[in-house]
């Protein structure tokens, strides 16, 4: 299995409502992706968040499912929304579990 975790930093103009919309849209991706075991998303409330407000996590069955995730049109729609709402930076990490 592969876990992918993404931390996203937004500009000051991004509202809590927009962040929550992204969380809900990201969680809904599970129905549109094959080879996905679990999808989690939430607003980061850590005091040591370095400005990264959103945490997105996907657990894939294998490398093939991870590779299919990127170009998936439903994933691309959420990625476009993240950019539209003011993404300034993101960090992604993939680990085998």
Long-range contacts (C-beta under 8 A, 24 or more apart in sequence): 1-37, 1-59, 1-60, 1-61, 1-62, 1-96, 1-97, 2-59, 2-60, 2-62, 2-63, 2-65, 2-66, 2-94, 2-95, 2-96, 2-97, 3-57, 3-58, 3-59, 3-60, 3-94, 3-95, 3-96, 3-97, 4-57, 4-58, 4-59, 4-60, 4-66, 4-69, 4-92, 4-93, 4-94, 5-55, 5-56, 5-57, 5-92, 5-93, 6-54, 6-55, 6-56, 6-57, 6-90, 6-91, 6-92, 6-93, 7-44, 7-52, 7-54, 7-55, 7-56, 7-90, 7-91, 7-92, 8-52, 8-53, 8-54, 8-55, 8-56, 8-82, 8-87, 8-89, 8-90, 9-50, 9-51, 9-52, 9-53, 9-87, 9-88, 9-89, 9-90, 10-53, 10-54, 10-85, 10-86, 10-87, 10-88, 11-86, 11-88, 13-86, 14-53, 14-85, 14-86, 16-43, 18-85, 18-86, 19-43, 19-53, 19-54, 19-85, 21-81, 21-85, 22-54, 22-78, 22-81, 22-82, 22-85, 23-54, 25-77, 25-78, 25-81, 26-56, 26-78, 29-58, 29-72, 29-74, 29-75, 29-78, 32-72, 32-74, 32-75, 33-58, 33-65, 33-68, 33-69, 33-72, 33-74, 33-75, 34-65, 34-68, 35-60, 35-61, 35-62, 35-64, 35-65, 35-66, 35-68, 36-60, 36-61, 36-65, 36-69, 37-61, 52-89, 52-91, 54-82, 59-97, 66-94
